[in-house]
Amino acid sequence: MKDLSVKALLDVIGELFSDEISIAVSNTEEYIYYRPSKRIDLKISPGDPVKEGTIAYKAMHSKQKASEFIDREVFGVPYHGMAVPYEFKGELEGCVLAIYPAFTEGKSVITIKTPDGWVPIPFSEVLYLEARDRKTYIVTKHLSGTHASSLQDFEYRLPREMFIRCHRSYIVNVHHIKEIYPDTHSTFVLAMDNEEKISVSQSYSSYFRKLLGF
């Protein structure tokens, strides 16, 4: 059997985890491997230093497993992380890190800006969110408006049992999908219950199918 590279092995191991979990591996100073998930991406690149205040940093300095919430000041997005340091012949070599998206609880509305002011919209009434022209558009059956937060911010904020990212420009409310049609190159088209059509891009198609169970 040919030798399996460390990266190939980690890629295979990563497939065993949820598509919502990112995996990172570091030595004592910098990251040497990173596999982002569809749900959260800290934009880590091999060679990036392990920053003070991160889960990886804390795990290596305590030489114990670390698990906690990290706010957005470190990587620009909030996340929950779990890191386990590893040793070789009694010497600390680095750590392995699992990164989970942080879900904000307690809010059940999105307050959108309209030409007349601001309107709070319950999550259940939102059909989809679209990133367009450097703005985030919130669309319902009867109203649409904009919001200052990015689509990425909403991806962490919205309840995952209701909203799914299906495209770099779209997050959809699965309760408002009327039908799903196959499209070219293993992608899909969503027919929403307001008769609009939204594409599921190839990069999100496997994740989308897995979450909806088809």
Salt bridges, closest charged atoms under 4 A:
ASP11 OD2 - LYS7 NZ 2.94
GLU15 OE2 - ARG35 NH2 2.87
ASP19 OD2 - LYS210 NZ 3.37
GLU20 OE1 - ARG160 NH1 2.59
ASP41 OD2 - LYS43 NZ 3.51
GLU68 OE2 - LYS58 NZ 2.89
GLU130 OE2 - ARG132 NE 3.23
ASP153 OD1 - ARG72 NH1 3.55
GLU155 OE1 - ARG165 NH1 2.73
ASP193 OD2 - LYS141 NZ 3.94
ASP193 OD2 - HIS176 ND1 2.86
GLU195 OE2 - LYS178 NZ 2.91
